[in-house]
Amino acid sequence: MLRLQTLCAFVAAVWLAAAGAETLVVPGAGPPEAPLRVLAAAFEARDAGLVIQVPPSTGIAGGVRAIQSGQAQLARIARRLTDAEQRDGLAQVVYGADAVVFAAGSRVDVANLSADQAVELFAGRLQSWKQLGGSDLPVRLAVREPTEIAHREIRRHIPQFAAIRFPEHAKLVNADHEMVEILDRFRTAVGWMTRSSIVTSKSGVRALALDGIAPTPENVSAGRYPMVVEHVLIYREGRLTEAAKRFVAFVQSDSGQALLRSQGVVRPAR
């Protein structure tokens, strides 16, 4: 479904570009990717003067490089700019907060993990969901690289996660949309991703509560749910076209924020 939507958006972008509309490519990190596509489609429906392309993830570093090198006028990352990046002339709009969640396939009937259980699970010491109070089904593991932003956020909240050596049978996944596909295909599998990636996928994948706290927009907004990454747009001052400025304003508007919330992304607390 996601690939079909992406193809349709690409065809529409080509048609509008041929009609003389300005094209804005927004490269960068994976967590903002799917919700930003939803925002782009909504914006294009009301502003025919701009075609917005949100290509597959090149990571946070790729987004920052695209702005520093002048290859893009707007990029997406999943953290705030560093002091050094701001001294280099980069500016930011922090427009969303997104829960980092442990997620499972549709046959998993465990709804909550404690931090200690998550460590035991991903260390490969739990072989069946029955050991966590669920059905007697095999546990399959899907993991990400240590440099990935959601992985870093898990280690920040659960420091002992950094000491885990994932078992050899764990499947290494490179992006949130791939994680969704793995968990949807292997319905007793568990991994992690941003909650918005689940919401936008329309799959059978489910987000798990952590230490009894569900990763709902309300809990993220109130600061009760502990693992969160931010969605951030970056650019150089004075480099945005008027059309690009309109899109950035739309992202921050009440209507843009309402659309983001429907995708599981809430307005940042600060």
RAKAFEN-V439685 format. One record per pair of residues at least 24 apart in sequence whose C-alpha atoms are under 8 Angstrom apart, sorted by sequence separation. I is the first residue (numbers start at 0). J is the second residue. If there is no record, write none. Layout:
{{I & J} {I & J}}
//
This chain:
{{32 & 56} {109 & 133} {176 & 200} {108 & 133} {179 & 204} {23 & 49} {25 & 51} {29 & 55} {107 & 133} {108 & 134} {20 & 47} {21 & 48} {22 & 49} {23 & 50} {24 & 51} {25 & 52} {26 & 53} {29 & 56} {107 & 134} {142 & 169} {144 & 171} {20 & 48} {21 & 49} {22 & 50} {23 & 51} {24 & 52} {25 & 53} {26 & 54} {27 & 55} {28 & 56} {29 & 57} {140 & 168} {141 & 169} {142 & 170} {143 & 171} {144 & 172} {20 & 49} {21 & 50} {22 & 51} {23 & 52} {24 & 53} {25 & 54} {26 & 55} {27 & 56} {28 & 57} {29 & 58} {107 & 136} {140 & 169} {141 & 170} {142 & 171} {143 & 172} {144 & 173} {20 & 50} {22 & 52} {24 & 54} {26 & 56} {27 & 57} {28 & 58} {139 & 169} {140 & 170} {141 & 171} {142 & 172} {143 & 173} {26 & 57} {27 & 58} {28 & 59} {141 & 172} {143 & 174} {8 & 40} {15 & 47} {27 & 59} {28 & 60} {27 & 60} {28 & 61} {16 & 50} {27 & 61} {28 & 62} {15 & 50} {26 & 61} {27 & 62} {26 & 62} {27 & 63} {141 & 178} {12 & 50} {27 & 65} {229 & 267} {12 & 51} {26 & 65} {12 & 52} {141 & 181} {118 & 159} {122 & 163} {118 & 160} {121 & 163} {122 & 164} {123 & 165} {149 & 191} {9 & 52} {32 & 75} {114 & 157} {122 & 165} {123 & 166} {149 & 192} {31 & 75} {121 & 165} {122 & 166} {149 & 193} {216 & 260} {26 & 71} {31 & 76} {118 & 163} {121 & 166} {220 & 265} {25 & 71} {30 & 76} {31 & 77} {139 & 185} {219 & 265} {220 & 266} {24 & 71} {25 & 72} {26 & 73} {27 & 74} {28 & 75} {29 & 76} {30 & 77} {141 & 188} {216 & 263} {220 & 267} {24 & 72} {25 & 73} {26 & 74} {27 & 75} {28 & 76} {29 & 77} {139 & 187} {140 & 188} {141 & 189} {142 & 190} {215 & 263} {216 & 264} {220 & 268} {23 & 72} {24 & 73} {25 & 74} {26 & 75} {27 & 76} {28 & 77} {138 & 187} {139 & 188} {140 & 189} {141 & 190} {142 & 191} {216 & 265} {23 & 73} {24 & 74} {25 & 75} {99 & 149} {137 & 187} {138 & 188} {139 & 189} {140 & 190} {141 & 191} {136 & 187} {138 & 189} {99 & 152} {99 & 153} {199 & 262} {198 & 262} {198 & 263} {195 & 262} {195 & 263} {156 & 225} {194 & 263} {195 & 264} {156 & 226} {77 & 148} {153 & 226} {152 & 226} {152 & 227} {152 & 228} {104 & 182} {105 & 183} {103 & 182} {104 & 183} {107 & 186} {149 & 228} {104 & 184} {106 & 186} {107 & 187} {148 & 228} {104 & 185} {105 & 186} {106 & 187} {107 & 188} {104 & 186} {105 & 187} {103 & 186} {104 & 187} {103 & 187} {104 & 188} {103 & 188} {104 & 189} {103 & 189} {102 & 189} {103 & 190} {101 & 189} {102 & 190} {101 & 190} {102 & 191} {101 & 191} {102 & 192} {100 & 191} {101 & 192} {99 & 191} {100 & 192} {99 & 192} {100 & 193} {99 & 193} {100 & 194} {98 & 193} {99 & 194} {112 & 207} {114 & 209} {97 & 193} {98 & 194} {110 & 206} {111 & 207} {112 & 208} {113 & 209} {114 & 210} {97 & 194} {98 & 195} {110 & 207} {111 & 208} {112 & 209} {113 & 210} {97 & 195} {105 & 203} {109 & 207} {110 & 208} {111 & 209} {112 & 210} {113 & 211} {104 & 203} {105 & 204} {111 & 210} {112 & 211} {104 & 204} {105 & 205} {111 & 211} {103 & 204} {104 & 205} {102 & 204} {103 & 205} {102 & 205} {103 & 206} {102 & 206} {103 & 207} {101 & 206} {102 & 207} {100 & 206} {101 & 207} {100 & 207} {101 & 208} {100 & 208} {101 & 209} {100 & 209} {100 & 214} {98 & 214} {56 & 174} {98 & 219} {97 & 219} {96 & 219} {98 & 224} {100 & 226} {99 & 226} {98 & 226} {99 & 227} {98 & 227} {99 & 228} {97 & 227} {98 & 228} {96 & 227} {97 & 228} {96 & 228} {97 & 229} {96 & 229} {97 & 230} {95 & 229} {96 & 230} {94 & 229} {95 & 230} {93 & 229} {94 & 230} {95 & 231} {93 & 230} {94 & 231} {93 & 231} {94 & 232} {92 & 231} {93 & 232} {91 & 231} {92 & 232} {91 & 232} {92 & 233} {91 & 233} {90 & 233} {91 & 234} {89 & 233} {90 & 234} {29 & 174} {30 & 175} {89 & 234} {90 & 235} {29 & 175} {89 & 235} {90 & 236} {88 & 235} {89 & 236} {88 & 236} {78 & 228} {79 & 229} {77 & 228} {78 & 229} {77 & 229} {78 & 230} {79 & 231} {77 & 230} {78 & 231} {76 & 230} {77 & 231} {75 & 230} {76 & 231} {75 & 231} {76 & 232} {94 & 250} {75 & 232} {76 & 233} {94 & 251} {74 & 232} {75 & 233} {73 & 232} {74 & 233} {73 & 233} {74 & 234} {34 & 195} {73 & 234} {33 & 195} {34 & 196} {72 & 234} {30 & 193} {33 & 196} {72 & 235} {95 & 259} {30 & 195} {34 & 199} {30 & 196} {33 & 199} {72 & 238} {73 & 239} {97 & 263} {98 & 264} {66 & 233} {72 & 239} {97 & 264} {66 & 234} {96 & 264} {97 & 265} {66 & 235} {95 & 264} {96 & 265} {63 & 233} {73 & 243} {95 & 265} {96 & 266} {95 & 266} {96 & 267} {94 & 266} {95 & 267} {94 & 267} {93 & 267} {49 & 242} {48 & 242} {49 & 243} {1 & 200} {31 & 230} {0 & 200} {30 & 230} {31 & 231} {42 & 246} {42 & 249} {38 & 250} {38 & 255} {23 & 243} {38 & 258} {21 & 242} {38 & 259} {34 & 259} {34 & 262} {34 & 264}}
//
